[in-house]
Amino acid sequence: MCAPSWRSFALVCVVVAGCATAPVGRKDLLEFLDDGATRREDVQLKLGEPTAQYDGLRVLAYRLVKDDAGYVIVGQRNNWYGVQYNLMLVFDGDGVLRRHSLVEIRSP
Protein backbone atom coordinates (compact mmCIF):
# COMPACT_ATOMS: atom_id res chain seq x y z
CA MET A 1 0.00 0.00 0.00
CA CYS A 2 2.92 2.39 0.61
CA ALA A 3 4.43 1.93 -2.85
CA PRO A 4 1.64 3.66 -4.84
CA SER A 5 1.58 6.72 -2.56
CA TRP A 6 5.39 6.96 -2.66
CA ARG A 7 5.33 6.80 -6.46
CA SER A 8 2.63 9.45 -6.58
CA PHE A 9 4.66 11.68 -4.34
CA ALA A 10 7.76 11.18 -6.50
CA LEU A 11 5.78 12.00 -9.65
CA VAL A 12 4.44 15.20 -8.09
CA CYS A 13 7.99 16.22 -7.10
CA VAL A 14 9.27 15.68 -10.63
CA VAL A 15 6.42 17.69 -12.14
CA VAL A 16 6.88 20.57 -9.68
CA ALA A 17 10.66 20.61 -10.22
CA GLY A 18 10.11 20.72 -13.97
CA CYS A 19 7.93 23.80 -13.59
CA ALA A 20 10.52 25.75 -11.60
CA THR A 21 12.17 28.56 -13.50
CA ALA A 22 15.27 30.56 -12.80
CA PRO A 23 14.69 34.09 -11.53
CA VAL A 24 14.92 36.82 -14.15
CA GLY A 25 17.16 39.79 -13.49
CA ARG A 26 16.01 43.37 -13.01
CA LYS A 27 17.95 46.32 -14.42
CA ASP A 28 16.48 48.61 -11.75
CA LEU A 29 17.19 46.30 -8.78
CA LEU A 30 19.90 48.54 -7.29
CA GLU A 31 18.68 51.95 -8.46
CA PHE A 32 17.06 52.75 -5.11
CA LEU A 33 20.47 52.80 -3.37
CA ASP A 34 21.31 56.41 -2.53
CA ASP A 35 24.33 57.12 -0.33
CA GLY A 36 23.32 59.43 2.50
CA ALA A 37 19.60 58.72 2.15
CA THR A 38 18.70 55.01 1.89
CA ARG A 39 17.96 53.32 5.20
CA ARG A 40 19.08 49.81 6.16
CA GLU A 41 15.46 48.74 6.68
CA ASP A 42 14.61 49.74 3.10
CA VAL A 43 17.55 47.73 1.77
CA GLN A 44 16.47 44.61 3.65
CA LEU A 45 12.84 45.03 2.55
CA LYS A 46 13.86 45.27 -1.12
CA LEU A 47 16.81 42.86 -1.22
CA GLY A 48 15.98 40.45 1.60
CA GLU A 49 18.37 39.01 4.14
CA PRO A 50 22.02 39.74 3.38
CA THR A 51 24.46 37.00 2.47
CA ALA A 52 26.74 38.24 5.23
CA GLN A 53 26.92 41.02 7.79
CA TYR A 54 29.95 42.51 9.49
CA ASP A 55 30.50 44.86 12.40
CA GLY A 56 27.03 44.14 13.74
CA LEU A 57 24.67 45.45 11.07
CA ARG A 58 27.01 48.23 9.93
CA VAL A 59 28.22 46.38 6.80
CA LEU A 60 25.91 44.17 4.73
CA ALA A 61 26.94 42.00 1.79
CA TYR A 62 24.79 40.54 -0.97
CA ARG A 63 25.84 38.15 -3.73
CA LEU A 64 24.44 38.69 -7.20
CA VAL A 65 24.44 37.34 -10.70
CA LYS A 66 23.63 39.29 -13.84
CA ASP A 67 21.72 38.11 -16.87
CA ASP A 68 20.49 39.95 -19.97
CA ALA A 69 17.59 41.41 -17.98
CA GLY A 70 19.68 42.69 -15.05
CA TYR A 71 20.74 41.66 -11.55
CA VAL A 72 19.44 38.81 -9.40
CA ILE A 73 20.13 38.38 -5.67
CA VAL A 74 21.59 34.91 -5.12
CA GLY A 75 20.53 34.61 -1.50
CA GLN A 76 21.75 32.25 1.19
CA ARG A 77 23.24 29.04 -0.13
CA ASN A 78 26.32 26.89 0.27
CA ASN A 79 27.31 26.75 -3.39
CA TRP A 80 28.51 30.11 -4.73
CA TYR A 81 29.21 28.76 -8.23
CA GLY A 82 28.19 31.32 -10.83
CA VAL A 83 28.14 34.30 -8.46
CA GLN A 84 29.48 37.32 -10.32
CA TYR A 85 29.20 40.25 -7.88
CA ASN A 86 29.35 41.21 -4.23
CA LEU A 87 27.27 44.21 -3.26
CA MET A 88 28.85 45.82 -0.20
CA LEU A 89 26.81 48.34 1.80
CA VAL A 90 28.19 50.44 4.66
CA PHE A 91 25.78 52.13 7.08
CA ASP A 92 26.33 54.70 9.80
CA GLY A 93 25.21 54.31 13.41
CA ASP A 94 21.72 55.57 12.51
CA GLY A 95 21.25 52.96 9.78
CA VAL A 96 21.71 55.34 6.84
CA LEU A 97 23.69 54.11 3.83
CA ARG A 98 27.05 55.89 3.70
CA ARG A 99 28.54 54.12 0.69
CA HIS A 100 27.96 51.13 -1.50
CA SER A 101 30.03 49.23 -4.00
CA LEU A 102 29.30 46.52 -6.54
CA VAL A 103 32.44 44.42 -6.75
CA GLU A 104 32.95 41.97 -9.60
CA ILE A 105 34.24 38.62 -8.35
CA ARG A 106 35.38 35.37 -9.87
CA SER A 107 33.52 32.29 -8.74
CA PRO A 108 35.50 29.16 -7.88
Secondary structure as UniProt FT lines:
FT   HELIX           2..19
FT   TURN            27..32
FT   TURN            35..37
FT   HELIX           40..47
FT   STRAND          52..54
FT   TURN            55..58
FT   STRAND          59..67
FT   TURN            68..69
FT   STRAND          70..73
FT   TURN            81..82
FT   STRAND          85..91
FT   TURN            93..94
FT   STRAND          96..104
//
